[in-house]
Amino acid sequence: MSASLQTVRVRSITRETHSILSIDLTPVGPQPLSAFEAGAHIDLHLPNGLVRSYSLMNSPSDLSHYRLGVLHDRRSRGGSAFIHKHLRVGGLLKASAPRNNFPVSHAQRAVFIAGGIGITPLLSMARHLAGSGAVVELLYCARSETDVAFRDELASLPGAVTYHFDDQHGGAPDLENLLRGYPRDTHFYCCGPVPMLEAFERACNVLGIEHSHTERFCGAGPSENQGVGFEVVLSRSGKQLYHDGKGSLLDTLIASGQNLSYSCREGVCGACETKVLEGTPEHRDFVLSASERASGKTMMLCVSGCKSGRLVLDL
């Protein structure tokens, strides 16, 4: 879960589309909301016991509230379904302090590409960069025009906003063609469904784009070493465990009595990041950079495994 939680109140719930709600959260009591950077997210601890991560859409300069967008995922395991069906104005929730795995670089030109609910972090990022004087463009992709959420925010966004509707164009956008021809110092950001992110990464590779950034809302597949056990040593207590490779390392540690921070269980939020003192992790997350993975100094407990047969963790 999280060591630092704040109670927040649901100030408003607005239906943006048939499947997306926007939710405004305000502090309870005199303590202000924690500061955040554009691109950050928080973990919501829901009354049904689930913890889910949601991007902050509002400006970091406005700490009177947190604004979230929540898609009712048809594959929901209970998080978004609970919010859409049971959350009410005036209700109280626990929220973590903001974390940012998707920071915005202070470039002079930036292009943001959003697919569906992936617009949520990009709105705050684009607004922040535009406010600093950068040239900002945003491409918002949706299945149809009726799936466009946050119309007021998009209308007030400085810079050019372009829409792509799959039903009007016969499918997904040609990202390789759309990203072609920009200056080399342009930064490109993409957040959306997995097929869009994969198409974005292919286009960036083909075009030799130097500054590309992505964030994923869904997580990793099974580890290639799943089912292979390994020894785990907790350095602070000296406790030794054996993870049999079934389920996650996070589950094994929780079952042993460890009080750990976690949220998504899919390797996308960064809440369970833990220092590795010895051993070689098998990384399956979407948070760490290539250099961070190569260093082997940290890992996400919810999805990652071990290549060396033994891990010593800073726990």
C-alpha positions as CSV (number, residue, x, y, z in Angstrom):
1,M,0.0,0.0,0.0
2,S,1.4,3.4,0.9
3,A,3.2,4.8,3.9
4,S,2.0,8.4,3.3
5,L,-1.8,8.7,2.8
6,Q,-4.0,11.8,2.9
7,T,-7.8,11.8,3.3
8,V,-9.5,13.5,0.4
9,R,-13.2,14.3,-0.3
10,V,-15.0,13.8,-3.7
11,R,-16.0,17.4,-4.6
12,S,-17.5,16.6,-8.0
13,I,-18.1,13.7,-10.5
14,T,-18.7,14.6,-14.1
15,R,-19.6,12.2,-16.9
16,E,-17.3,13.1,-19.8
17,T,-18.2,10.3,-22.2
18,H,-20.2,7.0,-21.9
19,S,-17.1,5.4,-20.4
20,I,-15.1,8.2,-18.8
21,L,-15.7,10.2,-15.6
22,S,-13.7,13.2,-14.3
23,I,-13.4,13.4,-10.5
24,D,-12.3,16.4,-8.4
25,L,-10.8,15.6,-5.0
26,T,-10.2,18.2,-2.3
27,P,-8.4,18.0,1.1
28,V,-10.2,17.2,4.3
29,G,-9.1,19.6,7.1
30,P,-6.4,22.2,7.1
31,Q,-3.6,20.1,5.5
32,P,-3.1,21.2,1.8
33,L,-2.8,18.6,-1.0
34,S,0.8,17.5,-1.7
35,A,2.6,19.3,-4.5
36,F,3.2,17.5,-7.8
37,E,4.8,17.8,-11.1
38,A,3.1,17.6,-14.5
39,G,2.8,13.9,-15.5
40,A,2.4,12.7,-11.9
41,H,-0.2,10.2,-10.6
42,I,-1.6,9.3,-7.2
43,D,-2.8,6.0,-5.8
44,L,-6.5,5.9,-4.6
45,H,-7.3,3.5,-1.8
46,L,-10.8,2.5,-2.5
47,P,-13.4,1.4,0.1
48,N,-13.5,-2.1,-1.5
49,G,-9.9,-2.6,-0.5
50,L,-8.3,-2.0,-4.0
51,V,-5.6,0.5,-4.8
52,R,-5.5,2.1,-8.2
53,S,-3.3,4.7,-9.8
54,Y,-4.7,7.7,-11.7
55,S,-2.9,10.6,-13.5
56,L,-3.3,14.1,-12.3
57,M,-4.9,16.3,-15.0
58,N,-4.9,19.7,-13.3
59,S,-2.1,22.3,-13.2
60,P,0.7,21.7,-10.6
61,S,0.2,25.4,-9.7
62,D,-3.4,24.7,-8.4
63,L,-3.3,22.6,-5.3
64,S,-6.9,23.4,-4.3
65,H,-7.9,20.0,-5.8
66,Y,-6.7,16.9,-7.7
67,R,-8.5,16.2,-11.0
68,L,-8.6,12.7,-12.3
69,G,-10.0,10.9,-15.3
70,V,-11.3,7.4,-14.9
71,L,-12.1,5.0,-17.7
72,H,-14.6,2.2,-17.0
73,D,-12.5,-0.6,-18.3
74,R,-14.5,-3.6,-19.5
75,R,-11.8,-5.8,-18.1
76,S,-11.9,-4.1,-14.7
77,R,-10.9,-6.1,-11.7
78,G,-13.0,-3.9,-9.5
79,G,-11.2,-0.5,-9.4
80,S,-12.7,1.5,-12.2
81,A,-16.0,-0.4,-11.9
82,F,-16.3,0.6,-8.2
83,I,-15.6,4.2,-9.1
84,H,-18.2,4.3,-11.9
85,K,-20.9,2.5,-10.0
86,H,-20.4,3.4,-6.3
87,L,-18.4,6.5,-5.8
88,R,-20.5,9.5,-4.7
89,V,-19.9,13.3,-4.2
90,G,-19.0,13.9,-0.6
91,G,-17.4,10.5,-0.2
92,L,-14.0,10.1,1.5
93,L,-11.0,8.3,0.1
94,K,-7.3,7.8,1.0
95,A,-4.8,9.1,-1.5
96,S,-1.0,8.6,-1.7
97,A,1.4,11.4,-2.2
98,P,2.0,12.1,-6.0
99,R,4.7,10.2,-7.8
100,N,6.0,11.0,-11.3
101,N,7.3,8.3,-13.7
102,F,6.5,10.4,-16.7
103,P,8.3,13.8,-16.2
104,V,8.1,16.5,-18.9
105,S,11.4,17.8,-20.3
106,H,11.7,21.6,-20.6
107,A,12.2,21.6,-24.4
108,Q,11.3,24.4,-26.8
109,R,9.0,22.2,-28.8
110,A,6.9,19.2,-27.8
111,V,4.4,16.9,-29.5
112,F,1.9,15.0,-27.4
113,I,0.1,11.9,-28.8
114,A,-2.9,10.6,-26.7
115,G,-5.0,7.6,-27.2
116,G,-8.3,7.5,-25.3
117,I,-7.8,7.8,-21.5
118,G,-4.1,8.4,-22.2
119,I,-5.0,12.1,-22.6
120,T,-5.0,12.5,-18.8
121,P,-1.3,13.0,-18.0
122,L,-0.7,14.8,-21.3
123,L,-3.2,17.5,-20.6
124,S,-1.2,18.7,-17.5
125,M,2.1,18.3,-19.3
126,A,1.1,20.2,-22.4
127,R,-0.5,23.0,-20.4
128,H,2.7,23.2,-18.2
129,L,5.0,23.4,-21.2
130,A,2.9,25.8,-23.1
131,G,2.9,28.1,-20.0
132,S,6.7,28.1,-20.1
133,G,6.7,29.4,-23.7
134,A,7.3,26.1,-25.5
135,V,5.6,25.4,-28.9
136,V,3.1,22.6,-28.1
137,E,1.1,20.3,-30.4
138,L,-1.3,17.6,-29.3
139,L,-2.8,14.8,-31.3
140,Y,-5.8,13.2,-29.6
141,C,-6.9,9.8,-31.0
142,A,-10.2,8.2,-30.2
143,R,-12.5,5.5,-31.7
144,S,-15.1,8.2,-32.6
145,E,-16.0,11.8,-31.9
146,T,-18.4,10.7,-29.2
147,D,-15.4,9.2,-27.3
148,V,-13.7,12.6,-26.9
149,A,-13.4,13.5,-23.2
150,F,-12.3,16.7,-21.5
151,R,-13.5,19.0,-24.2
152,D,-13.3,22.2,-22.2
153,E,-9.7,21.5,-21.2
154,L,-8.8,20.7,-24.8
155,A,-10.5,23.9,-26.0
156,S,-8.5,26.0,-23.6
157,L,-5.2,24.3,-24.2
158,P,-2.6,26.7,-25.7
159,G,-1.1,25.3,-29.0
160,A,-2.5,23.2,-31.8
161,V,-4.9,20.4,-31.0
162,T,-5.6,17.8,-33.8
163,Y,-8.1,15.0,-33.6
164,H,-8.0,11.6,-35.2
165,F,-11.2,9.4,-35.1
166,D,-10.6,5.8,-36.1
167,D,-14.2,5.4,-37.5
168,Q,-13.6,8.4,-39.9
169,H,-10.1,7.4,-41.1
170,G,-10.6,3.6,-41.3
171,G,-8.3,2.8,-38.4
172,A,-5.4,4.0,-36.3
173,P,-3.2,7.0,-37.4
174,D,-0.1,6.6,-39.4
175,L,2.3,7.8,-36.7
176,E,5.4,7.4,-38.8
177,N,4.0,9.8,-41.3
178,L,2.7,12.2,-38.7
179,L,6.0,12.4,-36.7
180,R,8.1,13.0,-39.8
181,G,9.8,16.4,-40.5
182,Y,10.1,17.9,-37.0
183,P,13.3,19.5,-35.7
184,R,15.7,17.1,-34.1
185,D,15.3,18.8,-30.7
186,T,11.6,18.1,-30.6
187,H,10.4,16.0,-27.7
188,F,7.6,13.5,-28.4
189,Y,5.3,12.1,-25.7
190,C,2.8,9.2,-26.1
191,C,0.3,7.7,-23.7
192,G,-2.5,5.3,-24.7
193,P,-3.3,1.7,-25.4
194,V,-0.5,-0.9,-26.1
195,P,-0.9,-1.0,-29.9
196,M,-0.5,2.8,-30.1
197,L,2.5,2.8,-27.9
198,E,4.1,0.0,-29.9
199,A,3.3,1.9,-33.2
200,F,4.8,5.1,-31.6
201,E,8.0,3.3,-30.6
202,R,8.4,1.7,-34.1
203,A,7.9,5.1,-35.7
204,C,10.5,6.8,-33.4
205,N,13.0,4.0,-34.2
206,V,12.4,4.3,-38.0
207,L,12.7,8.1,-37.9
208,G,15.6,8.2,-35.6
209,I,13.8,10.4,-33.1
210,E,16.1,11.2,-30.2
211,H,13.7,12.4,-27.6
212,S,10.7,10.0,-27.1
213,H,8.8,9.4,-23.9
214,T,5.9,7.0,-23.1
215,E,3.7,6.0,-20.2
216,R,1.7,2.8,-20.0
217,F,-1.5,2.2,-18.1
218,C,-1.5,-1.6,-18.4
219,G,1.3,-3.8,-17.3
220,A,3.7,-6.6,-18.1
221,G,3.0,-10.1,-19.3
222,P,4.3,-13.2,-17.5
223,S,8.0,-13.3,-16.7
224,E,10.0,-15.7,-18.9
225,N,11.4,-17.1,-15.7
226,Q,8.0,-17.5,-14.0
227,G,7.9,-20.8,-12.2
228,V,11.7,-20.7,-11.4
229,G,12.3,-20.2,-7.7
230,F,15.0,-18.2,-6.0
231,E,16.3,-17.2,-2.6
232,V,15.5,-13.8,-1.2
233,V,17.4,-12.2,1.7
234,L,16.1,-9.2,3.5
235,S,19.2,-7.3,4.5
236,R,17.8,-5.2,7.4
237,S,16.4,-8.2,9.3
238,G,18.6,-10.9,7.9
239,K,15.4,-12.9,7.1
240,Q,15.7,-15.5,4.4
241,L,12.8,-16.5,2.2
242,Y,12.3,-18.7,-0.8
243,H,10.1,-17.5,-3.7
244,D,8.8,-20.5,-5.7
245,G,8.2,-18.5,-8.9
246,K,4.5,-18.8,-8.6
247,G,2.7,-15.5,-8.3
248,S,4.8,-12.4,-7.7
249,L,7.7,-11.7,-5.4
250,L,5.6,-9.0,-3.9
251,D,3.0,-11.6,-2.8
252,T,5.7,-13.8,-1.2
253,L,7.1,-10.8,0.7
254,I,3.6,-9.7,1.9
255,A,2.9,-13.3,3.0
256,S,6.1,-13.2,5.1
257,G,4.8,-10.2,7.0
258,Q,6.5,-7.4,5.2
259,N,4.7,-4.0,5.1
260,L,5.3,-2.8,1.6
261,S,4.2,0.0,-0.7
262,Y,2.4,-1.2,-3.8
263,S,-0.5,-0.3,-6.1
264,C,-0.9,-1.4,-9.7
265,R,0.7,-4.9,-9.5
266,E,1.5,-4.5,-13.2
267,G,4.8,-2.8,-13.2
268,V,3.6,0.6,-14.3
269,C,3.2,2.8,-11.2
270,G,6.6,2.5,-9.5
271,A,5.1,2.2,-6.0
272,C,6.9,-1.1,-5.1
273,E,10.3,-0.1,-6.4
274,T,13.0,-1.6,-4.0
275,K,16.7,-1.4,-3.9
276,V,18.7,-4.5,-4.8
277,L,21.9,-5.0,-2.9
278,E,23.0,-8.3,-4.5
279,G,21.8,-10.5,-7.3
280,T,20.6,-9.9,-10.9
281,P,16.9,-8.9,-11.3
282,E,14.9,-9.9,-14.3
283,H,13.1,-6.7,-15.1
284,R,9.5,-6.8,-16.4
285,D,8.3,-3.3,-15.5
286,F,7.6,-0.2,-17.7
287,V,9.1,2.3,-15.2
288,L,12.9,1.9,-15.2
289,S,15.0,3.3,-17.9
290,A,17.4,1.1,-19.9
291,S,20.4,2.4,-17.8
292,E,18.5,1.8,-14.6
293,R,17.7,-1.7,-15.6
294,A,21.3,-2.3,-16.6
295,S,22.6,-1.1,-13.2
296,G,20.5,-3.8,-11.5
297,K,20.3,-1.5,-8.4
298,T,16.5,-1.4,-8.1
299,M,13.5,-3.5,-9.2
300,M,9.7,-3.6,-9.1
301,L,8.6,-6.3,-6.8
302,C,5.2,-6.8,-8.4
303,V,6.4,-8.1,-11.8
304,S,10.1,-8.6,-11.8
305,G,12.1,-11.8,-11.0
306,C,15.6,-13.0,-10.6
307,K,18.2,-14.3,-13.0
308,S,20.9,-15.2,-10.5
309,G,19.1,-17.5,-8.1
310,R,19.5,-15.2,-5.2
311,L,18.5,-11.6,-4.4
312,V,19.4,-9.5,-1.4
313,L,16.9,-6.7,-1.0
314,D,17.1,-3.5,1.1
315,L,14.2,-4.5,3.3
